[in-house]
Structure formats: structure tokens, C-alpha cells
Amino acid sequence: KKERLTRMKTTVYVLLFAAVSHAAVLGADNAQGSDAGPSGCCDWPSCYDERTGLCLDTCLNTWAQCPAKLFLMNCYSQYLSPFGELPLQCFPDAAPHLQEAEELGLSGPPAKIRAELHKLNAKNCHPRTGICRPIIP
């Protein structure tokens, strides 16, 4: 009878351990699943920026010449990552102007907003001196 009681206690402890372990694993999965959105620009791969004709390293937030024989998706492609196209704040030329874009009520896809920002921040540069002045519309 004592042996049976010991075996029953062991079985209960094993089942309890299994239930707690299972709950811990499910809790970890749910914690990851609740953060379904991106954590930053590094969640997108490097991509080809058609506006500049350069490759954009989304983590370093810099442009560089594209390596030969390397195919990179267009930064505006909805298939670039599970999160879609690269967001506006990940483009080095647009990031400093995010507040301005919001104040002006610019909305739409990143390509459209970048084009509008470049029109607003256009500069006229003197060919000999290289001095640039804003173009006033």
C-alpha cells in the first residue's frame, strides 16, 4: 500500500510538472505572438531604393552601391517583408522630416510622401560655388 501511494505521488508530481512546463511554453509563445508588429527598421531586409538608385541598408539607415549580381527587392514592394513595404521613417532622407509631413497632413504610401517632401525641400544650387538655396514656391 505504501509503494502504491509513493507511485501515485510521483505520477501527480510528473503531471503537475508537465502542466506547468506546458503553460510556460504557451505563455512564451503568446508573448511573442502579441508583439506581431515590427520592432524597428531592422525588421526589413536591405532593399533597392528606386528614387536614389542605391541599395538601402535598413539597419544602418544608409545607402550604398548595390553589390554586383545581387538582387534586392524594391523598398516600396508590399512583399519586402511580412510587414509590407518599408515605412517612411526607415528612409534616411525622410526620417528628419516626419514631423513636418505630419503637420502638413501628408498621407499615403511612403513613395508619395517622399516625393512631396522632396518637392517641399527642393534646393537650387549654384554650379560654380556649390552654394544651395531653397526654392520658394
C-alpha positions in Angstrom: 0.0 0.0 0.0 2.9 2.4 0.8 4.5 1.6 -2.5 1.3 2.4 -4.4 1.0 5.8 -2.5 4.6 6.7 -3.5 3.9 5.8 -7.1 0.7 7.9 -7.1 2.6 10.9 -5.6 5.3 10.6 -8.2 2.7 10.4 -11.0 1.0 13.5 -9.6 4.3 15.4 -9.5 5.2 14.4 -13.0 1.7 15.5 -14.3 2.0 18.8 -12.4 5.5 19.4 -13.8 4.2 18.7 -17.3 1.2 21.0 -16.9 3.4 23.9 -15.6 6.0 23.4 -18.3 3.3 23.4 -21.0 1.8 26.6 -19.6 5.2 28.2 -19.5 5.8 27.3 -23.2 2.4 28.6 -24.2 2.9 31.8 -22.3 6.2 32.4 -24.1 4.5 31.8 -27.5 1.7 34.1 -26.6 4.1 36.8 -25.5 5.8 36.6 -28.9 2.5 36.5 -30.8 1.2 39.6 -29.0 4.0 41.6 -30.4 3.0 40.9 -34.0 4.2 44.2 -35.3 7.8 45.2 -36.2 10.2 46.4 -33.6 12.1 48.8 -35.9 13.7 49.3 -39.3 16.0 46.2 -38.9 12.9 44.0 -39.3 13.0 44.8 -43.0 15.8 43.5 -45.2 18.1 45.7 -47.3 16.3 46.8 -50.4 16.7 48.8 -53.7 15.7 52.4 -53.4 14.5 53.4 -56.9 14.5 57.1 -56.0 18.2 57.2 -55.4 19.2 54.2 -57.5 21.1 52.8 -54.5 20.7 49.9 -52.1 19.4 50.9 -48.6 20.7 49.1 -45.5 17.6 49.4 -43.3 19.5 48.6 -40.1 22.4 51.1 -40.7 20.0 53.6 -42.3 22.5 54.3 -45.1 22.6 54.0 -48.9 25.4 52.3 -50.8 26.2 51.0 -54.2 24.4 47.7 -54.9 26.7 44.7 -55.0 27.1 43.2 -58.4 24.8 40.2 -59.2 22.8 40.7 -56.1 19.0 41.0 -56.5 17.3 43.1 -53.9 13.6 43.9 -53.8 12.3 47.4 -54.3 11.8 49.2 -51.0 8.3 50.0 -52.0 7.3 46.4 -52.6 4.5 45.1 -50.4 6.3 41.8 -50.4 9.5 43.1 -48.9 8.8 41.6 -45.5 5.9 40.1 -43.6 5.2 43.7 -42.5 4.9 45.0 -46.1 6.8 47.9 -47.7 9.5 49.8 -45.9 7.9 52.5 -43.7 8.6 56.2 -44.2 10.7 56.6 -41.0 13.2 54.0 -42.4 14.3 56.2 -45.3 17.3 58.3 -44.3 16.1 61.3 -46.4 12.6 61.3 -44.9 13.2 60.5 -41.3 14.3 64.1 -40.4 11.0 65.4 -41.9 8.5 63.1 -40.3 7.0 65.8 -38.1 6.8 68.3 -41.0 5.0 65.6 -43.1 2.5 65.1 -40.2 2.0 68.8 -39.7 1.3 69.2 -43.5 -1.2 66.4 -43.4 0.8 64.3 -46.0 -0.5 60.8 -46.1 -0.4 57.8 -48.4 2.3 55.3 -49.3 5.9 56.1 -48.5 6.8 56.8 -52.2 4.2 59.5 -52.4 5.1 61.2 -49.1 8.8 61.1 -50.0 8.1 62.7 -53.4 6.1 65.5 -51.7 8.8 66.1 -49.1 11.4 66.4 -51.8 9.3 69.0 -53.6 8.9 71.0 -50.4 12.7 70.8 -49.6 13.9 71.4 -53.1 17.1 73.4 -53.4 18.7 75.5 -56.2 22.5 75.0 -56.2 24.9 77.4 -58.0 27.0 75.3 -60.4 30.3 77.2 -59.7 30.2 77.9 -56.0 28.0 74.9 -54.9 26.0 77.1 -52.6 22.4 75.9 -52.3 19.4 77.9 -51.5 15.8 76.6 -51.0 13.4 77.0 -53.9 10.5 79.1 -52.7 7.3 78.0 -54.5 
